Amino acid sequence: MPIRARLSRRLADLRPWRAAALLLLALGGAAALRPAAAQAAGPDGLKTEVIYRALMFVNWPAEREQGRSLQLCTAGDTSLETAMQALAGRSIRHLVIEVRRLVRPEQLGGCHLLYLSEPRPAWRVLLDRQPLLVLSDTAGMLDQGAMLNLQIEDGRIVFDVDLDAARRAGLVISAKLLRLARYVRHQSTSP
């Protein structure tokens, strides 16, 4: 049997969590899948690791990357929000991750990423054009202001990106991450 056919067959036989682990390796290389992440069973632990790896490929405006922390803010009470707490203390580039829970949109100051578990129309006005990556794992959230939306499809963790919204916010998302996305929303600049 040709090598390509054997590889395709082996990939098809992988359990969903193993396929997700391959995605993690593709996003961050084999360098240090932390033991805590490996033990974090279930989709929320894997989504958290995908979020961490994806953040390595996002750049904020220079003035937002000054300082010592990368603030991941959450607005919702879900199991993914709880799993994201495991990212506290880890580093991306020179920034140490801090995770904080928001109750009101006025608390957004200093946030680099905002996780929304559901649409929040009252927050959307404040989010517009801020250097803030809005993340969700709820279907349809790209239409509600999310820039990165994680989903489980056929037992795999996939993500969609609204590149135009990220650019309006002043964020630069690496082509390396965009190539791994299931869908990238981007308006063509040609007439």
Backbone torsions as a table, in degrees:
resi	resn	phi	psi	omega
1	MET	NA	133.5	-179.9
2	PRO	-60.8	152.8	-177.5
3	ILE	-58.8	-44.2	-177.9
4	ARG	-60.4	-41.7	179.2
5	ALA	-66.0	-41.0	177.7
6	ARG	-63.7	-41.8	179.6
7	LEU	-64.1	-45.2	178.9
8	SER	-60.7	-41.5	179.3
9	ARG	-64.9	-42.9	179.2
10	ARG	-63.6	-41.9	178.9
11	LEU	-63.7	-37.8	179.2
12	ALA	-67.0	-28.9	-178.6
13	ASP	-82.9	-7.3	-177.0
14	LEU	-68.3	144.5	173.3
15	ARG	-71.1	156.9	-176.9
16	PRO	-54.5	-39.9	-177.9
17	TRP	-69.2	-30.5	177.3
18	ARG	-71.7	-38.0	176.8
19	ALA	-63.3	-39.2	177.6
20	ALA	-65.4	-38.0	177.9
21	ALA	-63.2	-37.0	176.2
22	LEU	-63.2	-38.7	176.6
23	LEU	-62.1	-41.7	178.1
24	LEU	-60.5	-43.1	179.1
25	LEU	-63.8	-38.7	179.1
26	ALA	-66.0	-37.1	-179.4
27	LEU	-74.2	-37.7	-172.8
28	GLY	-124.5	3.1	-177.5
29	GLY	77.1	174.0	-178.3
30	ALA	-76.6	-4.7	-175.3
31	ALA	-67.8	101.5	165.3
32	ALA	65.3	71.3	160.5
33	LEU	-74.9	114.0	-173.7
34	ARG	-65.2	145.2	179.3
35	PRO	-57.0	-36.9	179.8
36	ALA	-62.3	-38.4	179.1
37	ALA	-68.5	-38.0	179.9
38	ALA	-65.6	-32.4	-179.2
39	GLN	-83.7	-16.4	-178.6
40	ALA	-71.2	92.5	-175.5
41	ALA	-73.0	151.9	173.7
42	GLY	91.5	170.1	-174.9
43	PRO	-65.6	-31.4	-178.0
44	ASP	-67.7	-38.9	175.9
45	GLY	-64.0	-40.5	178.4
46	LEU	-69.2	-40.3	176.9
47	LYS	-60.8	-40.0	179.0
48	THR	-61.2	-42.1	178.4
49	GLU	-66.5	-38.4	177.1
50	VAL	-63.7	-41.2	177.4
51	ILE	-59.5	-47.6	179.7
52	TYR	-58.0	-48.1	-179.1
53	ARG	-65.2	-39.2	-179.8
54	ALA	-64.4	-37.4	-179.6
55	LEU	-61.4	-23.9	177.6
56	MET	-66.5	-18.3	-176.2
57	PHE	-109.6	17.5	178.0
58	VAL	-118.5	133.5	176.1
59	ASN	-118.1	132.9	176.6
60	TRP	-95.0	164.1	174.3
61	PRO	-54.8	149.3	-174.0
62	ALA	-51.9	-39.9	-178.3
63	GLU	-66.5	-24.0	178.5
64	ARG	-84.6	-18.0	179.3
65	GLU	-94.7	4.2	173.8
66	GLN	-79.1	157.9	-178.3
67	GLY	100.7	-165.7	-173.2
68	ARG	-118.1	-8.2	-174.5
69	SER	-127.1	153.2	172.8
70	LEU	-114.8	110.5	-173.0
71	GLN	-92.6	117.4	174.4
72	LEU	-98.4	115.3	-177.0
73	CYS	-108.1	143.4	-178.5
74	THR	-124.5	145.2	177.1
75	ALA	-136.7	87.0	-177.4
76	GLY	161.9	167.0	-179.5
77	ASP	-128.1	81.4	-177.5
78	THR	-128.7	170.7	178.6
79	SER	-68.4	-29.1	176.7
80	LEU	-67.4	-39.3	177.5
81	GLU	-60.4	-42.2	177.8
82	THR	-64.3	-42.6	179.4
83	ALA	-64.1	-32.9	-179.9
84	MET	-64.4	-21.1	177.8
85	GLN	-59.7	-25.4	179.5
86	ALA	-66.4	-16.4	179.3
87	LEU	-79.1	-16.7	-178.5
88	ALA	-57.1	130.2	178.8
89	GLY	94.0	-16.4	176.6
90	ARG	-77.1	161.3	-176.5
91	SER	-116.2	147.7	168.9
92	ILE	-130.9	119.4	-170.8
93	ARG	54.5	-122.5	-178.1
94	HIS	-100.2	7.1	-174.5
95	LEU	-104.9	133.4	177.4
96	VAL	-91.9	132.8	-176.8
97	ILE	-75.4	131.8	171.1
98	GLU	-119.8	138.9	178.9
99	VAL	-116.2	128.3	176.7
100	ARG	-138.2	148.5	-178.3
101	ARG	-98.2	132.6	179.6
102	LEU	-105.3	144.7	176.1
103	VAL	-107.8	-36.1	-177.8
104	ARG	-124.6	149.7	-179.3
105	PRO	-64.2	-20.9	179.0
106	GLU	-68.0	-12.3	-179.0
107	GLN	-88.2	6.8	-176.1
108	LEU	-67.4	-18.0	-176.9
109	GLY	-51.6	127.6	177.5
110	GLY	90.5	-11.2	-178.9
111	CYS	-72.0	139.9	173.2
112	HIS	-100.9	-34.7	179.4
113	LEU	-131.9	140.9	175.3
114	LEU	-125.0	120.9	175.1
115	TYR	-93.9	122.7	176.0
116	LEU	-114.6	125.5	179.3
117	SER	-86.3	-13.8	-178.7
118	GLU	-155.9	162.3	178.2
119	PRO	-60.4	139.6	177.7
120	ARG	-134.7	84.8	-175.5
121	PRO	-56.8	-35.2	-179.6
122	ALA	-65.5	-26.8	-179.1
123	TRP	-83.7	-26.6	-170.7
124	ARG	-58.5	-38.5	179.9
125	VAL	-62.2	-40.6	179.7
126	LEU	-72.7	-24.6	-177.9
127	LEU	-79.6	-23.9	-174.4
128	ASP	-59.6	123.5	174.7
129	ARG	66.4	18.9	171.9
130	GLN	-91.2	146.7	177.8
131	PRO	-74.3	73.4	-171.7
132	LEU	-139.9	124.0	176.7
133	LEU	-83.8	118.2	-179.9
134	VAL	-98.1	125.6	-174.1
135	LEU	-122.1	145.4	173.8
136	SER	-149.1	168.8	172.7
137	ASP	-132.6	26.4	178.9
138	THR	-109.1	132.7	-178.2
139	ALA	-56.3	140.3	176.3
140	GLY	82.7	3.9	-175.4
141	MET	-74.9	-14.9	174.3
142	LEU	-61.7	-31.7	178.1
143	ASP	-78.5	-9.7	-178.7
144	GLN	-109.9	13.4	175.3
145	GLY	110.1	-7.2	178.5
146	ALA	-71.1	144.5	177.5
147	MET	-103.2	-25.6	178.0
148	LEU	-133.8	122.1	-176.3
149	ASN	-127.3	115.8	179.9
150	LEU	-89.0	140.6	177.9
151	GLN	-142.2	160.7	171.8
152	ILE	-107.1	123.7	-178.9
153	GLU	-133.0	123.2	-179.0
154	ASP	52.5	39.5	177.7
155	GLY	77.6	7.9	-179.7
156	ARG	-117.7	152.1	173.6
157	ILE	-88.5	122.3	178.4
158	VAL	-124.8	164.5	177.9
159	PHE	-143.6	151.8	176.3
160	ASP	-115.1	151.6	-177.6
161	VAL	-129.1	133.3	170.0
162	ASP	-99.5	90.7	-175.2
163	LEU	-65.7	-37.0	179.6
164	ASP	-63.2	-44.1	179.1
165	ALA	-63.5	-40.5	178.9
166	ALA	-63.6	-42.4	179.3
167	ARG	-65.6	-39.5	177.1
168	ARG	-60.9	-30.6	179.5
169	ALA	-82.7	-2.8	179.3
170	GLY	85.8	13.7	-179.2
171	LEU	-93.6	147.3	175.5
172	VAL	-115.3	120.8	178.3
173	ILE	-106.2	124.8	-176.6
174	SER	-61.4	144.1	175.8
175	ALA	-61.3	-27.1	178.1
176	LYS	-61.4	-41.0	178.1
177	LEU	-73.0	-41.3	-178.5
178	LEU	-61.5	-34.0	178.7
179	ARG	-65.2	-26.0	-179.4
180	LEU	-87.8	-11.4	-177.4
181	ALA	-70.4	147.2	175.0
182	ARG	-70.5	-39.1	-176.9
183	TYR	-146.5	136.4	174.9
184	VAL	-122.2	117.9	176.5
185	ARG	-84.4	120.2	-178.6
186	HIS	-156.4	122.0	176.7
187	GLN	-76.1	134.2	177.8
188	SER	-67.5	139.8	179.1
189	THR	-87.8	-6.9	178.4
190	SER	-86.2	150.3	-176.7
191	PRO	-67.4	NA	NA
